[in-house]
Amino acid sequence: METRHHVVIVGGGFGGLHAARALKRAPVRVTLIDRRNFHLFQPLLYQVATGGLSPADIASPLRGILSHQKNVHVVLGEVTGFDLPNHIVRLADHAIHFDSLIVATGVRHHYFGNTDWEHHAPGLKTIEDALAIRRRILYAFEAAERETDPALVQAWLTFVVVGGGPTGVEMAGAIGEIAHFTLRNNFRSIDPSQARIYLVEGLNQVLSNYRPKLAARAANDLQQMGIDVHLNTMVTDIQADHVVLKSGASTQEIQAKTIIWAAGVQASPLGKQLAGAADAEVDRLGRVLVEPDMSLPNYPHVFVIGDLANRPDVEGQPLPGVALVAIQQGKYVARLLIKRLNNESTSPPFRYINLGSMATIGRARAVADMGWLRLTGYWGWLAWLFVHLMRLVGYENRISVFVQWAYNYVTRNRSARLITGEGE
Amino acid sequence: METRHHVVIVGGGFGGLHAARALKRAPVRVTLIDRRNFHLFQPLLYQVATGGLSPADIASPLRGILSHQKNVHVVLGEVTGFDLPNHIVRLADHAIHFDSLIVATGVRHHYFGNTDWEHHAPGLKTIEDALAIRRRILYAFEAAERETDPALVQAWLTFVVVGGGPTGVEMAGAIGEIAHFTLRNNFRSIDPSQARIYLVEGLNQVLSNYRPKLAARAANDLQQMGIDVHLNTMVTDIQADHVVLKSGASTQEIQAKTIIWAAGVQASPLGKQLAGAADAEVDRLGRVLVEPDMSLPNYPHVFVIGDLANRPDVEGQPLPGVALVAIQQGKYVARLLIKRLNNESTSPPFRYINLGSMATIGRARAVADMGWLRLTGYWGWLAWLFVHLMRLVGYENRISVFVQWAYNYVTRNRSARLITGEGE
């Protein structure tokens, strides 16, 4: 039994989990290592941050997902290093020998060297991040209600989202919904709909990898919801109570107590460690440059997949940092390993099949680009709902999320509006 | 408008919330002060601690609940003191004048002077407590899976619940379910069903205020689920990795990494402050002794209700610390205030109408005592489910909890098995 080919997977996100599942019937044993005991459906994390869903709705215990896949052993632990020539992955208190290794530890947020910004403008990558952002957004309305100085009331009611990618667009839209609908009648001194919400993007369109026409529609939808969209605008300073924007030659200081970072990501530090152990290269975001079959140069049995990997598509274009790329890469590497074990000819290079991208802007508003079909408004939103529900892991999560979305749609409520955990 | 009679309520638990709601049509303005932005349905908190439900399922934002009750102003803040002769409640940064005051800040856990036990044996009163206990329980199985020393494996798989009241019984039963059913097939090195679960109670029956026959049935149900019930047993020491039990002349040391405190409560510190400001008495648990109409001696416009109040029933028996007592007292005081404003004759003393008590032991097992009807097993459990669903605040929570319970019943799963937040 222990002589079977041993595949070690580091990271239980989309890439790692789908690689493990695709090895279900393979004559291998699999060890899946993650620091957390659950798989997180990150595309819906902004809904946890804005009180629409609970953490458990979008997270599934890895052991539960894989309980019936007998060839998988889940290890809760943190990888501290690699010894590739000896086929070893090191954890804090022990080491694991592998025959093949798949590293898929993704990315986290990145402040372009301005590490002091993190304290004032938290990013959104983990459940804890989402609950901290939820706490800040809800607390801001509470503080405004208590405040008597009109300038401070307005600063508490001002929200700045930095970065116009899908996360930024969805966060800004959701804060707009909260201010205009969810909190209606909730306060006696302030009017939550007086909130000002800014979405700041450095490029000349939001959703930079969407067609300009769809991106313009998204920006227009946001503006109709009362969100101030600033394109071609850089953030030059972030402090506890204000943010400085620079657009061309003009700068503007916005008094805002709540600033949310959705602008930049960098690779998990394991990328650099792995590259160092293999004499491989990383790009400026710390992502590992890999071969066309997602393996490390000179280490054909070591693979990097998902956001941690830098592998342009066959036309030389970078792939987007989305779940679907990671999923397809995970399945691709699993198939490749099975072929190798069967001594079949090696696979063709990984090729991403773009099934489309979609972002929701608010109630009944979304943009979806599936190549052959572009949807906006209500139909885009229905497509978004359907795809995200179907991709959620676990039937129970699907039912629970569906019930809550249906309820939220009818009542415009968001029931998970809890201020919990440590305050500031 | 501001000249209307001003009722200030401190605490948005069962007592405070129901007092506020019962004043809906009264010619008063109400200020409800709470440190948290939500009302918590504490009877189901143990289900959050054991991964069956999410915090948002059992908590509802106070502003949302009261958004359509225009005469209520919700204040998020912490009361720091009272000046009763001047009719003033003090908060950190301001003071509020009241005409009538209702204090309902409840109880927290209490370690009978052994404050160092708290670190090793957390209690269950807040959302944060529940998530910390959830983390400990789930992490214990993870640690056991990784451990190689058989004695340590067993210590990680040993759980001690101190206190055989409803919370202790429900916690022990839920841990039994997790070990025997939920985690089945989840681990490769350990067998979760080898877990040992102890329930320790100082008196000669669990559920001390139930009839002995029903309590014996509950203890029997627990034992059938593999839980070791120790009656007439005191805890004399708690450390990080063991607990010492004393029963008669014999002592026993149990090696256990997970110890949960469900044994004692004491009044919120505001009780003592209020009593001090009024020259009133508190009992040894810090609860305030009140008049038959729940008012403070010499301060007929200041009331204490719920767990914070000590007022025996008309037969001189102490009232149980349950939601129903607090709810009835909240409504009683609201009615009394309305009568006073109408110059009607004062109310008769508060009289508790006991609608029964119930505790669930596990899947399809519960005991319910409604006086005229006693239920056990499956029927007790159905009654428990129905009553708790109906008492939950908010339709959405009811639907969401119902879906999850139905799903958990069929699959024996608990989907909120997430290890989140700060580890130890």
Interface residues (C-beta under 8 A of the other chain):
Chain A: R36 N37 F38 G51 S54 P55 A56 D57 A59 S60 P61 R63 G64 S67 H68 H73 V74 V75 L76 G77 D93 I127 E128 L138 E142 E145 R146 L183 R184 N185 N186 F187 R188 G394 Y395 E396 N397 I399 S400 V403 Q404 Y407 T411 N413 S415 A416 R417 L418 I419 T420 G421
Chain B: R36 N37 F38 G51 S54 P55 A56 D57 A59 S60 P61 R63 G64 S67 H68 H73 V74 V75 L76 G77 D93 I127 E128 L131 L138 E142 E145 R146 L183 R184 N185 N186 F187 R188 G394 Y395 E396 N397 I399 S400 V403 Q404 Y407 T411 N413 S415 A416 R417 L418 I419 T420 G421
